[in-house]
Amino acid sequence: MKSFSSSSFANDHAEVLDLALAAVNKHPQALFTDFQWFLYEARDTVFFTAASKSSFDKDSIGNLVADMVALAPQLTHGFVGARPGQPFPKHLLDAITHVEEVDEFDGYPDKWISKSPDIFARDDLPLFRVSAVVRRGGPDAEGRASMIQVRSSHALLEGSDSALLTRSASAGHGIMSDKSNKVSLGSRLKGKLRGWSMTWSYIILANLLSPADKPWGFKTLALKRHRLRLLANKLGVRQRSLMFALVTYALNGEGAEKHMSHKVIGAAYTMLDGKRHDADDDFFRVRALQAKFKVHGDFVTFVREVDDTVGKIEQKDITKFQVMMNSMFKTLRGLNTMWKGLPGKRFWRFNGGMHIVLTLVPPHRTYGPMTHGMMEPIYCGAWHPAANICTFCPGREYVTLNFSMETRHIANVEKINALLDKVEAMDLAPTSRKVVEDEAI
């Protein structure tokens, strides 16, 4: 994963605001890019949660939201009555914030995490919510006085935004594509044709094969960064390859019974890339990649297979897949504009045979007034109706693993710690593999 930044390419801010006000008066999501539209229509959501040494009440949490909006003005977009870039009036702040008292923090944050359908229940409220639970009697033995949670439509926030806000830095997007870096006409045409073809294939297959809604679960796990770093060096693999392998191996299961696949685990994973071009989405920094991890019974063999696969993928031109996906989003939006019945409700539950999505977000390191008093571990994750997702969120001391997936997989999350203990105890032969550093970890 590459370094990340809140910077964007030049635009006239005053002109953008004028256009924004005119657009949202016609349609609340008019300012959304095709990628944003896709995530909004799918009702994808993201969450951030952490403990704090500070207590919260309605006023202080309202002030926190005001600070968030100042740093991430996209939070003012996407709802009826929105005034892009403008502070929220008190009645909106009151409607999207919640504070309650609890005796203890037992079960948090897992008991707090959900699909967040309430975000979309009213079209006249901002597409995010901020909540706090405050401990009666003050801080507990660990110094936790409260826990804070931010939930948002994925159309408004991505992992790099969460990382920037954690550092009290600007998470405004502006225009994220680089119009000066032109994708060749041939590549653009290939991407558009592949995107158009994939759109219709997915619509047809989804409406024929999409499963019914399945029971869904959420779980978090916090691991020491130093522990993962030492083991990755011992194995001679990237840290992200180790994390990808721990999750997929544990969830798939050992022995004859496999919960995902006996042969190949299909995974999508995300990364940031600073080499932007004119075919990139104008809002999102993230790019998606596809990987196939060959299943092995031996974990050491498997993790090195994952590492080799990741290395080969990232040596290729990673723009091609995203160009095709952006074309698909554009086609879907166009079809939906012509007829609201497309792509259909079943479309959003179709995953095309993908077993899991692995998302490594940039480091979340607290700094500045936004996160004063906030404590690690920091949890950050996402929900999508068709995807089993594990989001990896590195901090200074911990990496958290945030699971949103079918309930049948949730019980296997407990196997990750046991697997980690087992591999650490192995007497591994020295390896000549050269470890590639993970810039984002």
C-alpha positions as CSV (number, residue, x, y, z in Angstrom):
1,M,0.0,0.0,0.0
2,K,1.3,3.4,-0.9
3,S,1.4,6.5,1.2
4,F,-1.8,8.6,1.3
5,S,-2.6,12.2,1.3
6,S,-5.6,14.5,1.5
7,S,-4.4,16.5,-1.5
8,S,-6.4,16.6,-4.7
9,F,-6.0,18.2,-8.1
10,A,-6.8,21.9,-8.7
11,N,-10.4,23.2,-8.8
12,D,-12.2,26.5,-8.3
13,H,-13.7,26.1,-4.8
14,A,-16.3,28.9,-5.2
15,E,-17.4,27.6,-8.5
16,V,-17.7,24.1,-7.1
17,L,-19.9,25.3,-4.3
18,D,-22.2,27.1,-6.7
19,L,-22.5,24.0,-8.8
20,A,-23.1,21.9,-5.7
21,L,-26.0,24.0,-4.5
22,A,-27.6,23.9,-7.9
23,A,-27.1,20.2,-8.3
24,V,-28.4,19.0,-4.9
25,N,-31.6,21.1,-5.4
26,K,-32.4,18.8,-8.3
27,H,-31.2,15.5,-6.8
28,P,-29.6,14.8,-3.4
29,Q,-27.0,12.5,-4.8
30,A,-26.3,14.6,-7.9
31,L,-22.7,15.3,-6.8
32,F,-21.8,11.7,-6.2
33,T,-19.4,10.1,-8.7
34,D,-20.4,6.8,-10.3
35,F,-18.4,4.9,-7.6
36,Q,-20.1,6.8,-4.8
37,W,-23.5,6.2,-6.4
38,F,-22.7,2.5,-6.5
39,L,-21.9,2.3,-2.8
40,Y,-24.9,4.5,-1.9
41,E,-27.3,2.3,-3.8
42,A,-25.8,-0.9,-2.3
43,R,-26.3,0.7,1.2
44,D,-22.7,0.0,2.0
45,T,-21.6,1.4,5.3
46,V,-18.4,1.9,7.3
47,F,-17.6,2.3,10.9
48,F,-14.9,3.7,13.2
49,T,-14.8,3.1,17.0
50,A,-12.4,3.5,19.9
51,A,-12.2,4.1,23.6
52,S,-11.5,7.5,25.0
53,K,-10.2,8.9,28.3
54,S,-12.6,11.8,27.8
55,S,-16.3,11.7,28.6
56,F,-19.0,12.9,26.2
57,D,-22.3,14.6,26.4
58,K,-24.7,16.0,23.7
59,D,-22.8,19.3,23.5
60,S,-19.3,17.8,23.2
61,I,-20.3,15.2,20.7
62,G,-22.0,17.9,18.7
63,N,-18.8,19.9,18.7
64,L,-16.9,16.7,17.5
65,V,-19.3,16.4,14.6
66,A,-18.8,20.1,13.7
67,D,-15.0,19.5,13.6
68,M,-15.5,16.4,11.5
69,V,-17.6,18.3,9.0
70,A,-15.0,21.1,8.8
71,L,-12.3,18.5,7.9
72,A,-14.4,16.3,5.7
73,P,-17.0,18.5,3.9
74,Q,-18.3,15.6,1.9
75,L,-20.2,14.7,5.0
76,T,-22.6,17.6,4.1
77,H,-23.5,15.9,0.8
78,G,-26.2,13.4,-0.3
79,F,-29.4,14.2,1.6
80,V,-32.5,16.2,1.0
81,G,-32.0,19.8,2.1
82,A,-28.2,19.5,2.1
83,R,-26.1,22.6,1.8
84,P,-22.7,21.3,0.7
85,G,-19.8,22.7,2.6
86,Q,-21.9,24.5,5.2
87,P,-22.0,23.7,9.0
88,F,-25.0,21.8,10.2
89,P,-27.8,23.6,12.2
90,K,-28.4,22.3,15.7
91,H,-31.5,20.3,14.8
92,L,-29.4,18.1,12.4
93,L,-26.7,17.7,15.0
94,D,-29.2,16.5,17.5
95,A,-30.8,14.1,15.1
96,I,-27.5,12.3,14.1
97,T,-25.8,12.1,17.5
98,H,-26.6,9.9,20.5
99,V,-25.1,9.6,24.0
100,E,-26.0,7.0,26.6
101,E,-24.6,5.7,29.9
102,V,-23.5,2.2,30.5
103,D,-22.2,0.3,33.6
104,E,-19.3,-1.3,31.8
105,F,-17.9,-1.6,28.3
106,D,-18.2,-5.4,28.2
107,G,-19.0,-6.7,24.7
108,Y,-17.9,-3.4,23.0
109,P,-17.2,-2.7,20.2
110,D,-18.7,-5.9,18.7
111,K,-22.2,-5.4,20.2
112,W,-22.2,-1.9,18.6
113,I,-21.4,-2.9,15.0
114,S,-24.2,-3.5,12.6
115,K,-25.3,-3.0,8.9
116,S,-26.4,0.5,10.0
117,P,-29.7,0.6,8.0
118,D,-30.8,3.6,10.1
119,I,-28.4,5.8,8.2
120,F,-30.7,5.5,5.1
121,A,-34.1,5.5,7.0
122,R,-34.7,9.2,6.5
123,D,-33.6,11.0,3.3
124,D,-33.6,14.4,5.0
125,L,-30.7,13.6,7.4
126,P,-27.0,13.5,6.8
127,L,-25.7,10.0,5.8
128,F,-23.7,9.4,9.0
129,R,-24.2,9.0,12.7
130,V,-22.0,9.6,15.7
131,S,-22.6,7.9,19.1
132,A,-20.9,7.6,22.5
133,V,-21.4,5.3,25.4
134,V,-20.2,6.8,28.7
135,R,-19.3,4.8,31.8
136,R,-21.2,5.6,34.9
137,G,-18.8,6.4,37.7
138,G,-16.0,7.6,35.5
139,P,-13.1,5.8,33.9
140,D,-12.6,2.0,34.3
141,A,-9.3,0.3,35.3
142,E,-8.0,0.7,31.8
143,G,-8.7,4.5,31.9
144,R,-11.6,4.3,29.5
145,A,-14.3,6.9,30.3
146,S,-16.3,6.4,27.1
147,M,-16.3,4.8,23.7
148,I,-17.0,6.7,20.5
149,Q,-18.4,5.4,17.2
150,V,-18.8,7.0,13.8
151,R,-21.0,5.2,11.2
152,S,-21.3,6.5,7.7
153,S,-22.5,5.6,4.2
154,H,-19.4,4.3,2.4
155,A,-20.2,6.8,-0.3
156,L,-18.9,9.6,1.9
157,L,-15.9,8.1,3.7
158,E,-13.1,5.6,2.8
159,G,-10.3,4.2,5.0
160,S,-7.9,7.0,4.1
161,D,-10.4,9.6,5.3
162,S,-10.8,7.8,8.6
163,A,-7.0,7.7,9.0
164,L,-6.7,11.5,8.2
165,L,-9.5,12.4,10.6
166,T,-7.8,10.4,13.3
167,R,-4.8,12.7,12.9
168,S,-7.0,15.8,12.9
169,A,-6.1,16.4,9.2
170,S,-8.2,17.5,6.3
171,A,-10.0,14.6,4.6
172,G,-11.6,16.7,1.9
173,H,-11.4,15.1,-1.6
174,G,-11.7,17.8,-4.2
175,I,-10.9,16.2,-7.6
176,M,-8.9,13.0,-7.1
177,S,-8.3,12.0,-10.7
178,D,-5.3,13.5,-12.6
179,K,-6.6,14.9,-15.9
180,S,-3.1,15.6,-17.1
181,N,-2.1,11.9,-16.9
182,K,-4.0,10.4,-19.9
183,V,-4.9,6.7,-20.1
184,S,-4.4,5.5,-23.7
185,L,-7.4,5.4,-26.0
186,G,-6.9,1.6,-26.4
187,S,-6.9,0.9,-22.7
188,R,-9.9,3.2,-22.1
189,L,-11.9,1.4,-24.9
190,K,-10.9,-2.0,-23.5
191,G,-11.9,-1.0,-20.0
192,K,-15.3,0.4,-21.2
193,L,-16.1,-2.7,-23.3
194,R,-15.1,-5.1,-20.4
195,G,-17.1,-3.0,-18.0
196,W,-20.2,-3.0,-20.2
197,S,-19.9,-6.7,-20.7
198,M,-19.4,-7.4,-17.0
199,T,-22.4,-5.2,-16.1
200,W,-24.8,-7.2,-18.2
201,S,-23.2,-10.5,-17.1
202,Y,-23.6,-9.6,-13.5
203,I,-27.1,-8.3,-13.8
204,I,-28.2,-11.6,-15.6
205,L,-26.3,-13.9,-13.2
206,A,-27.4,-12.0,-10.1
207,N,-31.0,-12.1,-11.0
208,L,-30.7,-15.9,-11.7
209,L,-28.3,-17.0,-9.0
210,S,-28.2,-14.5,-6.2
211,P,-28.8,-16.1,-2.8
212,A,-31.3,-15.0,-0.3
213,D,-30.3,-12.8,2.6
214,K,-28.0,-14.7,5.0
215,P,-27.5,-14.3,8.7
216,W,-24.7,-11.8,9.2
217,G,-22.3,-11.3,12.0
218,F,-19.6,-8.8,13.2
219,K,-16.5,-9.4,15.2
220,T,-13.3,-7.6,16.0
221,L,-9.8,-8.8,17.0
222,A,-6.8,-6.8,18.2
223,L,-3.2,-8.1,17.6
224,K,0.1,-6.5,18.6
225,R,1.9,-5.0,15.6
226,H,5.3,-6.1,16.9
227,R,4.1,-9.7,17.1
228,L,3.1,-9.7,13.4
229,R,6.2,-7.9,12.3
230,L,8.5,-10.5,14.0
231,L,6.6,-13.4,12.5
232,A,6.5,-11.9,9.0
233,N,10.3,-11.4,9.1
234,K,10.7,-15.0,10.4
235,L,8.6,-16.3,7.5
236,G,10.2,-13.9,4.9
237,V,6.9,-12.4,3.8
238,R,5.2,-9.0,3.8
239,Q,3.2,-8.2,6.9
240,R,0.0,-7.8,4.8
241,S,0.6,-11.2,3.2
242,L,0.8,-12.7,6.7
243,M,-2.4,-11.0,7.8
244,F,-4.2,-12.0,4.6
245,A,-3.0,-15.6,5.1
246,L,-3.9,-15.8,8.8
247,V,-7.5,-14.7,8.1
248,T,-8.1,-16.8,4.9
249,Y,-6.5,-20.0,6.3
250,A,-8.3,-19.8,9.6
251,L,-11.7,-19.0,8.1
252,N,-11.3,-21.7,5.4
253,G,-10.5,-24.3,8.1
254,E,-7.9,-27.1,8.4
255,G,-8.4,-30.7,7.4
256,A,-10.9,-32.1,4.9
257,E,-13.8,-29.7,5.6
258,K,-13.3,-26.3,4.0
259,H,-15.6,-23.4,4.6
260,M,-14.6,-21.4,1.5
261,S,-12.8,-23.6,-1.1
262,H,-10.6,-26.7,-1.3
263,K,-8.6,-25.4,-4.2
264,V,-8.5,-21.6,-4.6
265,I,-9.7,-18.7,-2.4
266,G,-11.0,-15.9,-4.5
267,A,-10.2,-12.6,-2.8
268,A,-10.5,-8.9,-3.6
269,Y,-8.2,-6.5,-1.8
270,T,-7.6,-2.8,-1.8
271,M,-4.7,-0.5,-1.9
272,L,-3.8,3.1,-2.5
273,D,-1.7,4.2,-5.5
274,G,-0.3,7.7,-6.0
275,K,-0.1,7.3,-9.7
276,R,-3.5,8.8,-10.5
277,H,-4.8,9.3,-14.1
278,D,-7.8,10.8,-15.9
279,A,-9.8,7.6,-15.8
280,D,-9.7,7.4,-12.0
281,D,-12.8,8.1,-9.9
282,D,-12.9,11.8,-8.9
283,F,-13.7,10.9,-5.3
284,F,-12.1,7.7,-4.1
285,R,-8.4,7.3,-3.6
286,V,-8.6,3.5,-3.2
287,R,-8.2,0.9,-6.0
288,A,-9.4,-2.7,-6.0
289,L,-7.4,-5.7,-7.1
290,Q,-8.4,-9.4,-7.6
291,A,-6.3,-12.3,-6.3
292,K,-6.6,-16.1,-6.2
293,F,-4.8,-17.8,-3.3
294,K,-4.1,-21.4,-3.9
295,V,-5.1,-23.5,-0.9
296,H,-2.4,-25.5,0.9
297,G,-2.7,-27.7,4.0
298,D,0.6,-26.4,5.4
299,F,0.3,-22.8,6.6
300,V,3.9,-21.8,5.9
301,T,3.5,-22.9,2.3
302,F,0.2,-21.1,2.1
303,V,1.5,-17.8,3.5
304,R,4.4,-17.8,1.0
305,E,2.0,-18.6,-1.8
306,V,-0.1,-15.6,-0.8
307,D,3.0,-13.4,-0.6
308,D,4.1,-14.5,-4.1
309,T,0.6,-13.9,-5.5
310,V,0.5,-10.4,-3.9
311,G,3.9,-9.5,-5.3
312,K,3.1,-10.6,-8.8
313,I,-0.2,-8.7,-8.9
314,E,1.4,-5.5,-7.7
315,Q,4.1,-5.7,-10.3
316,K,1.4,-5.4,-13.0
317,D,-0.5,-2.3,-14.1
318,I,-3.0,-2.1,-11.3
319,T,-5.1,0.6,-13.1
320,K,-6.7,-1.8,-15.6
321,F,-9.1,-3.5,-13.2
322,Q,-10.2,-0.2,-11.7
323,V,-10.8,1.3,-15.1
324,M,-13.0,-1.6,-15.9
325,M,-14.8,-1.3,-12.5
326,N,-15.4,2.4,-13.0
327,S,-16.9,1.7,-16.4
328,M,-19.2,-0.8,-14.8
329,F,-20.3,1.7,-12.2
330,K,-21.0,4.3,-14.9
331,T,-23.0,1.7,-17.0
332,L,-25.1,0.6,-14.0
333,R,-25.9,4.2,-13.1
334,G,-26.9,5.0,-16.6
335,L,-29.2,1.9,-16.8
336,N,-30.7,2.8,-13.4
337,T,-31.4,6.4,-14.6
338,M,-33.3,4.9,-17.6
339,W,-35.2,2.4,-15.5
340,K,-35.2,2.1,-11.7
341,G,-35.8,-1.6,-12.0
342,L,-32.2,-2.1,-13.0
343,P,-29.9,-3.6,-11.8
344,G,-32.6,-5.1,-9.4
345,K,-32.5,-5.8,-5.7
346,R,-30.9,-9.2,-6.1
347,F,-27.9,-7.6,-7.9
348,W,-26.6,-6.2,-4.6
349,R,-26.4,-9.7,-3.0
350,F,-24.3,-11.2,-5.8
351,N,-20.6,-11.6,-5.2
352,G,-19.5,-13.3,-8.4
353,G,-17.9,-16.2,-6.6
354,M,-15.6,-13.9,-4.5
355,H,-15.0,-15.6,-1.1
356,I,-13.6,-12.6,0.8
357,V,-12.7,-8.9,0.6
358,L,-9.4,-7.9,2.4
359,T,-9.0,-4.2,3.1
360,L,-5.9,-2.7,4.6
361,V,-6.6,0.9,5.6
362,P,-3.8,3.4,6.2
363,P,-2.4,3.7,9.7
364,H,-4.7,5.2,12.3
365,R,-2.5,7.2,14.6
366,T,-4.2,9.7,16.9
367,Y,-3.0,13.3,16.8
368,G,-4.5,16.7,17.4
369,P,-7.8,17.9,18.9
370,M,-10.1,15.6,16.9
371,T,-8.9,12.5,18.8
372,H,-7.5,14.0,22.0
373,G,-7.8,11.3,24.7
374,M,-8.6,8.5,22.3
375,M,-7.0,5.1,23.0
376,E,-5.9,2.1,21.0
377,P,-7.0,-0.3,19.8
378,I,-8.8,1.6,17.0
379,Y,-11.4,-0.4,15.1
380,C,-12.4,0.5,11.5
381,G,-14.5,-1.7,9.1
382,A,-17.1,-1.9,6.4
383,W,-20.3,-3.7,5.4
384,H,-21.5,-4.7,1.9
385,P,-24.5,-6.9,1.3
386,A,-22.6,-9.4,-0.9
387,A,-19.2,-9.5,0.6
388,N,-17.5,-11.2,3.5
389,I,-15.1,-8.5,4.6
390,C,-12.0,-8.3,6.8
391,T,-10.7,-4.8,7.3
392,F,-7.1,-4.4,8.8
393,C,-6.6,-1.2,10.7
394,P,-3.0,-0.6,11.9
395,G,-2.3,1.8,14.8
396,R,0.9,2.5,16.7
397,E,0.7,-0.5,19.0
398,Y,-2.1,-2.7,17.6
399,V,-3.5,-3.9,14.3
400,T,-7.2,-4.6,14.5
401,L,-9.0,-7.1,12.3
402,N,-12.6,-6.1,11.7
403,F,-15.0,-8.8,10.4
404,S,-18.3,-8.3,8.7
405,M,-19.4,-11.6,7.2
406,E,-21.9,-14.5,7.1
407,T,-22.5,-15.8,10.6
408,R,-21.1,-19.2,9.7
409,H,-17.7,-17.7,9.3
410,I,-17.7,-15.7,12.6
411,A,-17.0,-18.6,14.9
412,N,-13.8,-19.3,12.9
413,V,-12.4,-15.9,13.8
414,E,-11.4,-17.4,17.2
415,K,-9.0,-19.8,15.3
416,I,-6.8,-16.9,14.2
417,N,-5.1,-16.5,17.6
418,A,-4.6,-20.2,17.9
419,L,-3.1,-20.4,14.5
420,L,-0.8,-17.4,15.3
421,D,0.4,-19.2,18.5
422,K,1.0,-22.4,16.5
423,V,3.1,-20.7,13.8
424,E,5.1,-18.6,16.3
425,A,6.1,-21.8,18.1
426,M,7.4,-23.5,14.9
427,D,11.1,-24.1,14.5
428,L,11.3,-22.6,11.0
429,A,14.3,-23.2,8.8
430,P,16.1,-20.0,7.7
431,T,14.7,-18.6,4.5
432,S,16.4,-16.7,1.7
433,R,13.2,-14.9,0.9
434,K,13.7,-11.1,0.8
435,V,11.0,-9.3,2.9
436,V,9.3,-6.4,1.2
437,E,8.5,-3.6,3.6
438,D,4.8,-2.6,4.0
439,E,4.9,1.2,3.8
440,A,1.5,1.6,5.3
441,I,2.2,-0.7,8.3
